[in-house]
Amino acid sequence: MTGTDGGGVVSIVIPVHNAAPFICEALASAYAQAGLSIEVIVVDDGSTDGSLDVARSHHPGIRAIRQVNAGIGAARNRGVEAARGEYLAFLDADDRWPAGRLAKLVAAREKLKDPAAIFGHVRHFLCPSLQEASRRRLHCPAGAVPGYFAGAMLLRLEDFRRVGPFEEDLRVGEFISWFARACDLGLAHSMIEDVVLERRIHDSNHTLSRRGSFGDYARLLKRTLDRRRSQRP
């Protein structure tokens, strides 16, 4: 990271839990973002497959944090606490970014005066290591779609902190809940047409492996509705 005040620097937070086969590809796509100063913060969420050691061996310049397994929301929050840049971006350890995505998102954010989150489009892909049976079973959406995901977003670090951290008791849906709070607080958002995230479809996807936590969606919906009712005149 260059500079002492974080001006112009993008803090990239990468939570990882047992993603040793994918983490290096994710990191390579982060470091391939040309023309910007970045700091890469990898938060190991209690991995048992040596994910952080793999990441360090290929990219010794990362800022590494370990924590007992507490979920993706908690891992992202730890990364945000350590961030020192002007901008904030998230990348899951099993996904990747296309070249130039950060520059495009920063340029779009710079055009706006008010606090705002900038999103881009998302393209899904089947993991090359999938067995044929899994390829037939898993659905991979075709084409690029607007991506309201953490990995497709960029905003100023101060704007994220104004909204507040992810809810750590939600094992799924933590970003949906955060974005609903951001909208309630008046944080604007904008969508660019470029693909800014490539999401990997594989057997151990976070949402697929957390089927037992899908009740979290109902909980976060209730929280959102309760909050909005309490804010009505």
Secondary structure, 3 states (H helix, E strand, C coil): CCCCCCCCCEEEEEEECCCCCCHHHHHHHHHCCCCCCEEEEEEEECCCCCHHHHHHHHCCCCEEEEECCCCHHHHHHHHHHHCCCCEEEECCCCCECCCCHHHHHHHHHHCCCCCEEEEEEEEEEECCCCCHHHHHHCCCCCCEEECCCHHHEEEEHHHHHHHCCCCCCCCCCHHHHHHHHHHHCCCEEEEEEEEEEEEEECCCCHHHHCHHHCHHHHHHHHHHHHHHHHHCC
